[in-house]
Amino acid sequence: MSTAKAMSPAVEKPAHIPDELVFDFDYYADPGLLAKGHDRALEIVKEAPPIFWTPRNDGHWMLMGHKAVFEGSKATDLFSNSPIPWEDLQAILNDLPEDQKPLIPSPITLDPPLHTALRLPLQKAFSPKAMKAIETDIRKLASDLVASVKDKGGCEFMSTLAEPLPVTVFLKMFGLPTERQGEYRALVKEHLASTDFDPGAVQARLRKVANIMRDTILERKENPQDDVLSMLWATEIDGKPMTMHQIESYGVMIFVAGLDTVMNGMGLGAIHLAKNPEFQNSLRADPSKVAPGNEEMLRRYTFTLPVRFLTQDTEFQGAPMKKGEKVILMLPGADLDPSVYAEPATFNTQRESVHIAFGVGPHRCLGSHLARIEMNVLYEEMLKGLPEFRLDPSKPVQYHGGPVWGPEQVHLVW
């Protein structure tokens, strides 16, 4: 199966951007990225400046150096998660009836202090304690999935293990019917693969996501269960009960993140294990090494690229930026920065520098505790239940770009 994808047209460079800060890279469709995954990321770290402007996808900045990503992630007053200032957005929302308001994925597309207030209801649901409480259920599911492929001599890892594990866990947590996961996943893939950034097109995609959850959201209002949707209906914001619009706005954010992100990390981890049998077998011999091994895989194959927007004209670490320009935080590049991680291509579980695969600052990934448990448990159960596995040489891995990088398919044999 080919994942070849045409690169977006190159736009003209704005006059304020110096030539030395221009690097031609399409983070959705760069041919090297689609063919080589994070080996291409290593090349870009060597070839491009730590902050560069690319003419692809309508032209935008990329913060790639560790220092740039770290400081930019914390400077929410300068790098906003929303293309529209909150005051302007609030005016739009206030002028429209409830059923016509645009969906604002919450709290991720909002900035502190509002982001902080809206994130609070979800903190408890995704806390380390809450995630630890469901680890036994996650392990049972992982064990069953591994057992279902063990006697087949191989599997397509993404569809048989990496997708059903986190997706099933998420749907149960959220309160959505697990039997519809194929339908849900198709919708998320469509949304994340699109390069149509027109606000109307984005809203149309988000509305499709909200609509597929609508019946369940309404049902939970009348018949609350032990799930996140029911919890949101019971939550008050500024002393006021949640509205349907607010819950849909929460829902589209959690839905897209919960049904896609971690499975890509699992796929990248499985590729590394399959390519490195000595490392794989060292974990098999000593499962206590799985967790630190996973942390180094998260660094070496960081997979998310969050979007930000400039709130004002500024010079940021030597780069002249203008209000309204789009910025991509290239976390995969930041975790390969040789100024922070010596010999970044080398796999080393003894590193002292902590990775930022889950982001940094107020927008750090809310589901990081769950993701770690799911990844560690899946690797442990694979290593316990399967013999030494490797990549099928007849079916080479191909990758996808976009806001989440990962493999399309991973064919394992044993």
Secondary structure, DSSP 8 states (H G I E B T S, - for coil): --------------TTS-GGGB----TTT-HHHHHHTHHHHHHHHHHS-SEEEESSTT-EEEE-SHHHHHHHHH-TTTEES-SS-HHHHHHHHHHS-GGGS----TTTTS-TTHHHHHHHHHHHHTSHHHHHHTHHHHHHHHHHHHHHHHTTTEEEHIIIIITHHHHHHHHHHHT--GGGHHHHHHHHHHHHH-----HHHHHHHHHHHHHHHHHHHHHHHHS--SSHHHHHHT-EETTEE--HHHHHHHHHHHHHHHTTHHHHHHHHHHHHHHH-HHHHHHHHH-GGGHHHHHHHHHHHT--B--EEEESS-EEETTEEE-TT-EEEE-HHHHTT-TTTSSSTTS--TT--S---TT--STTS-TTHHHHHHHHHHHHHHHHHHS---EE-TTS---EE-SSB-EES--EEE-
